[in-house]
Amino acid sequence: MTIFTVADLRDHPAESIVERVSGTLALWRKRARERTELTKITARDARDLGLDPGILAIEASKPFWRA
């Protein structure tokens, strides 16, 4: 999660902060979409792909703001 400090606000122009916030929001949307897609993979398909279904379930259950 990105945390902005007073130094960040002082050292960067406003457009840079807007771009950073926009980038963070885009990353969060991407994670949410990807985790939704993970829930659609069946245990059998996961094993066919060489993935552990339990690990997929853990990843899919994470909130979008966590890496």
N, C-alpha and C positions, 0 to 999 in steps of 0.2 A: 504494500500500500504506500502510495506517495504521500508524504507529509510536507507541506510548504511552511517554511519558517519566515520570520521577518527579514532575514538576510536574503532569502530567495526573492522576496518581493522587491527589496531594495536594489539587488544586483542585476536583475533582469528586467527588460522592458515589458510593458503590459502585454504586448502581443506574444511574447515568449511564454508567459504564464498561461495565456489563453490556449496556446498550442499544446502546452504540457497537459493542461486539464482535458483538452479535447483528445489527446493521445491516450490518456488514462481511461477516459470513458470508452473510447474505441476498443481498448484492450479488454475492459470489463465486458463489453458486449460480445466480443469474440469468445472469451472464456465461457460466458453463459450459453452461447450457441453450441460450442464444442461439447460442453458438459451435457446439454440436452441431447445431442447426438449420441453420446456415450450410453445414455439410458436406453437407446433403441437397439443396441447390440445385444444379441442373445448370448447366453453362457456358451452355447455350442459354437457360435460364430467366433466368439472371443478365443476359445481354445483352438479353433481352426487357424486363427491368426497368430497363435503362439502367445496369447496374452492371458493373464490370470483374471478370470471374471470378478474375483473379489477386489483386486486392485482397481479394476474399472469402476466398480460400484463405489469404492472409496473416493476415487477421483471425481466421479459424477456427483457425489453428495457434497463436495466442497462448495462453499459460497463463492460467487464470482470474483470477489475482491482478493481471494487467497490464491497465491501461485501454486 
